[in-house]
Amino acid sequence: MGLDTVELVMRWEEEFDIEISNEAAEHMLSVRDLRDFVLSEYQRSDRPSDADDIFRRIVQITADQLGLKTEEIGLDTTFVDDLGADRPGWLARWWQERSTQRRS
């Protein structure tokens, strides 16, 4: 997995103050999936949530990190096919690598 992908996930976690688990990562294929995950985490912890604001922040972070225009990213934009993340399961592999590094 490229450095851009690792940094992108870390920025999402930092921005939303969440941890993306391996199980959740396996199902995160699109921006919509990520937005819904963040909303779910916020609701689960009784944090105020606004779907439009979360989407806007995801788009801004993703565009900044990958050098894209925000207009190029929509709810149905996929991380692999549209944004070029290395292959299916990339987010799950990143999580596993991060978990291994934390134990070292």
URQUIBEL-V877487 format. One record per helix or strand of 2 or more residues. SS is the DSSP state (h for helix, s for strand). FROM is the first residue (numbers start at 1). LEN is the number of residues. Records with the same first field share a line. If there is no record, write none. Layout:
SS = FROM-LEN ; FROM-LEN
This chain:
h = 3-14 ; 22-5 ; 31-14 ; 51-16 ; 70-3 ; 90-14
